[in-house]
């Protein structure tokens, strides 16, 4: 099997992968990812035991136990570009021998769950409520750098979305991938569900106007009004499409959980975003603890 060169797979002096600064034994097969580095400790404080703590730049990782379940929580920072780093390096830790720089014969699938914040695109999904993404629909361009295939339903949804928004006629090429049904079925109680749209920025790409004019001034209306069969767009943020797309290509089970901190239709913002995030963390950890993961 071909050896992966040092410039393509960077391993530091302690045998850890470059950006995450983790060795293979320092991560679990059950992984929670968060955007905010400060959120890592807000999750690991609920662990019964913490084995490892590492940090490099915005990437903080804690691995420990919740009851009998071994769990890793790691921060990604904001955006699909950082997801590209984190998912590739988590996969490498599980499925590439860092000493021989060769891909392992037996591939280990990871369970990767995002715990994040998001904006609602439906008036009946209020601030402080929870959303699980059935699909990640990307307005970013990350997955266009990788080979992936859609199933029939995904192809139909993205075709309908393009017809509805006409965004594909501009410089945006939307794409879509579904969540892992294995994990999704564990997160039904207490969650709204729908398509999560991923944007490559917080202001213009999410329809906010400060001093620059918008190429898509009616973006919010277009997203809110889209539906295909029983599918509608519930929320948007900046990571899910990359997580779902890369996870699907690499054979991992991925899910995105978000707490709504802003409702872009009713123009409301959470009065206590920190408490809302803590509620999602507790709900997610309780679900994981009693799940089959």
N, C-alpha and C positions, 0 to 999 in steps of 0.2 A: 504494500500500500504506500502511496506517495507520501513523502514527508512534507509537512507544512513549514514553510520557511520562517525564519525569525522575524522578518519584516511584516509577515502576515498574521502571525500569532505571537504577541509580545508577552513574554513571561519575565517577571522581575527576579531579583537576586534571591528572594526567599521562596521561589517556586510558585508564586501567585500570578494569576492573570492580571494584566496591566491595570485597566481602569478600576475594576472592582477590588483589586488587591486581595483576592480570595484564592485559597487553595481548594482542591476538590473536596477534601474532608470537612471543609468549613461551611458547606452549604447542604441543605436538605433537598429532597425531591419535592417537598411542598413549600412553595415560595410565594410570599406576599410582596408586591412591589408598590411603592408609594412615590409620588413626585417630590414631596417636601422632605428633605433630610431630617428635619426635626420630628417628623412623624414616626420615624423608625423607633425611637425610644418610647413613644406613646403607645406603640403596639407591644414592644418587647417587655414593657413594665407589667404586662398581664401574663407573661410566661412564668412557669413554675421554676424554670432553671434556664440560665443563659450560658452557653458553652463558648461562643466566639463573638468577638466584636472587632470589626475592621473598618477602616475609613481611608479613602483616597479621593480628593477633590469633593464633589457633591455626592459621591457614592458611599453611603454608610450601610454596613451589613451587620445584623445581629442574627445569630442562630441559637435556638434553644428548644425547650420543650413546653408544650401546652398539654398537661396531662401526659399521656403516652405518645402524643404526636410530636415528631420533630419538625420544626418550622423555621424557615429562614425569612427574614424581612429585610429588604434592601431598597434604598432610595435610587430613583432614576434621574431626578431633576425633571425639567419641563420639556416636552416636545418629542416628536417622532424620532429626531436624530439621536437623542439620548436613549430612546428605546432600542434603536439599532445596536448601540453599544451593549446595553444590559442584556438583552435577549441572546445576542450572539455569544457573550462571555459566559452567561449562565449555561447555555448549551455546551460550550466548549468545556466547562468544568465537569459536566456530566458525561460528555460523549467523545472527548478527545484526550488521549494520553499526553499530558503536557511534557513528559520527559522524552518520549519517542517522537512527539509531534505527529502522531498518526491517529486517524479516526478509529474508535473502538469498533470491534465486530458487532457487539450487541449494543443497540441504541436504547438509552434510558429515557422514557418520556417523563417530563416534569409537569407538575400541577402549578400553574402560575396564575395568581389572582391579584388584580389591581384593586387597591382601595384608595379612592380619590374623591375629588370634588368636581362639580359639574354645574352647567346651566340648563335649566328646564326649557323645553321648546313647546310645551303644552300647558295651558292654563290650569288644568286639573291635576298636574303633578307639582305640588307646592314646594316651597322652600322647606328644608330640613327633612324631606322624605328621601327614600332610597330608590335607586334605579339599577337594574341589572341589564346589561346590553346583550340582546340576542344576536346582534351583528355589530361589527365595526365598519362604518362607511367612511373612507378616507378622502379628504379634500387636500391632503398632503401628497407628496410624490414618492415616499419611501419605497413602497412595494413595487414600484415600476423599475427598481434596480434589481429585483429578484424575479425568478420564474415561479409563477403560481397558477393554479387552475381553480376556477369556480365550479361549484356544482350547479345543477339546473336552476334551483330556486335563487341562488345568489346572482346568477346571470340575468334572471328575469327581473330581480329587484333593481340591479344597477342599470339595466336597460330602461326600466320605467322611470328611475330617478333622472337619468340623462334626458329623457323625453320631457319630463316635468320641469327641470331646471335649465336645460340647455347649457349647463356649465361646461360640458365637454366640447362645445363649439369655441370656447375661449382657450386660455392657457392652463386650465384646470382639467385634470383627467381623473375623475372619481373612480374609486375601486371599493370592493366590499369583501369581507370574509365573516363567517359565522363564528359564534362562541362554541366552546366545547360542550356538547350535550351532557357528557359525563359529569361535569361540574355544575352546569346550569340547572340541572334537575334538583340539586341540593339547595338552591337559592330561589325559592318561590315564595315562601312565607315572609311577609313584610316588605316585599319589593314590587315596585312598578317595573314594567319591562318594555323594551322597545329597541329600535335601532339607535346606537350611539354614533354620532358624527364626530369625526376627529378633524380639527382645524390646525393649520400650520402656524398659528399665531393667536394672540389674545384680542387684538383690537380690530383692524380691518377684516381679517379672516373670520371674525365672529360678529361682523356687522356693526362694530362700534366706530363712531365718528368722533375724532378729536380735531386735528388740523388738516388731515388728508382726505380727499374725496375717495369714494368707494367704487370699485369696479362692479360690485354686485350690491347695489343699494337695497335691493328687496330680498336679500339672502334669508333673513329670519322668516319672512312670510313664505318663501319657497320651501324652506325646510319644514316649517310647522304644518303646512298644508299637504305635504307629500304623504301618500299611503299606497300600499300595494297589498291587496287582500287584507289579511289581518295585521299587516306590518305598518307601523308608522314610526316616525322619528321622535324619540322621547327627549333626547338631551344632546348636548355637544360639549367637548373638552379637547384635549390635545395629545392623547396617547393611544386610545383603544384600537384604532384601525391597525396601527403598527404592531401592537401586541398580538392581535388575532391573526394578522397576515403572516408574521414571522413564526408564530406558534404553529400555525397550520402547516407551513412548509417544513418545519423542523420536527413535526410529530409530537408537539407538546399540547397539553390541555389548558386552555386559557379562558379566563373570565374577567370581566370588568364590572366592578361594583362602584357606584358613585353616590354620594350624598349631594342633594341639590342645595347649593348656597345662593343661587340667583334664579329667579324666574323671569326670562326675557320677554314673556308675553304680558304678565301682570306688572312687570318692572319692580318686583320686590327683591330684597336681599335679606339673607338670614340675619337675625338680630344677634345670634351667637354661633358663628361658624365653627369655632373650636369645640363647642359642646355638640354640635351636629356631627362633626367628624368623629368625636369620641363615641357617640351613639352608634355610628356605623361600624367602628372598630369592634366594639363589644358585641354587636349583633353578628358580624362576620366571624369573629373568633368562636362564639358560641355555636354557630352553625357548623364551622369546620370541626370543632371538637366532637360533635355528635354525628358527623358525616362519615361516609365510607372512604374518604380520601386517605 
